[in-house]
Amino acid sequence: MQPVSPDDLKLDRTVISVGSLDDDDPDFEYWADATPEDRLRRLELLRRLNYGRRATGRLQRVLSVTTF
């Protein structure tokens, strides 16, 4: 599979819909059958689409300390 640049993609916001997991959704079956590698590739693509050039080559680790 060829790498896809975020600059090559445009998001069509008119086709986005919100549904319930109880609905018979073909997208659910698609993602349930996808390999973990495919899911991570798509996650990375969405991250780069969202953050653009601000996206780093790796996910950053964040440490936060909470007290109770």
C-alpha positions as MATLAB code, in Angstrom:
seq = 'MQPVSPDDLKLDRTVISVGSLDDDDPDFEYWADATPEDRLRRLELLRRLNYGRRATGRLQRVLSVTTF';
ca = [
       0.000    0.000    0.000;
       1.342    3.428   -0.962;
       1.689    5.985    1.857;
      -0.926    8.720    1.664;
      -0.039   12.324    2.372;
      -2.589   14.396    4.314;
      -2.223   17.038    1.608;
      -3.660   14.514   -0.887;
      -6.878   14.072    1.082;
      -9.853   16.297    1.641;
     -12.529   15.572    4.227;
     -16.122   15.729    2.972;
     -17.957   16.815    6.105;
     -21.364   16.404    4.431;
     -21.186   12.607    4.560;
     -20.397   12.207    8.259;
     -23.165   10.769   10.393;
     -23.502    9.736   14.015;
     -25.074    6.402   14.863;
     -25.456    3.874   17.622;
     -23.523    0.655   18.097;
     -26.902   -1.075   18.224;
     -27.541   -0.167   14.558;
     -26.664   -2.638   11.813;
     -23.689   -0.690   10.561;
     -21.412   -2.097    7.833;
     -18.590    0.130    9.157;
     -18.652   -1.773   12.435;
     -18.133   -5.082   10.637;
     -15.365   -3.554    8.522;
     -13.414   -2.364   11.563;
     -14.138   -5.554   13.518;
     -12.549   -7.552   10.671;
      -9.600   -5.159   10.184;
      -6.189   -6.178   11.467;
      -4.603   -4.183   14.299;
      -2.018   -2.905   11.795;
      -4.772   -1.583    9.514;
      -6.449    0.150   12.455;
      -3.184    1.785   13.517;
      -2.462    2.940    9.958;
      -5.883    4.576    9.772;
      -5.419    6.129   13.222;
      -2.118    7.637   12.099;
      -3.747    8.990    8.944;
      -6.536   10.611   10.965;
      -3.991   12.073   13.395;
      -2.032   13.638   10.562;
      -5.216   14.942    8.943;
      -6.209   16.514   12.235;
      -2.847   17.993   13.244;
      -1.261   18.497    9.810;
       2.348   19.578    9.936;
       2.203   19.852   13.727;
       2.011   16.052   13.917;
       5.303   14.552   14.977;
       6.694   11.327   13.640;
       5.685    9.549   16.826;
       2.957    9.773   19.416;
       4.145   11.678   22.462;
       3.982   10.199   25.916;
       2.402   12.365   28.545;
       2.923   11.842   32.245;
       0.504   13.341   34.716;
       0.515   12.830   38.443;
      -2.724   12.978   40.384;
      -3.289   12.864   44.099;
      -6.410   11.719   45.888;
];
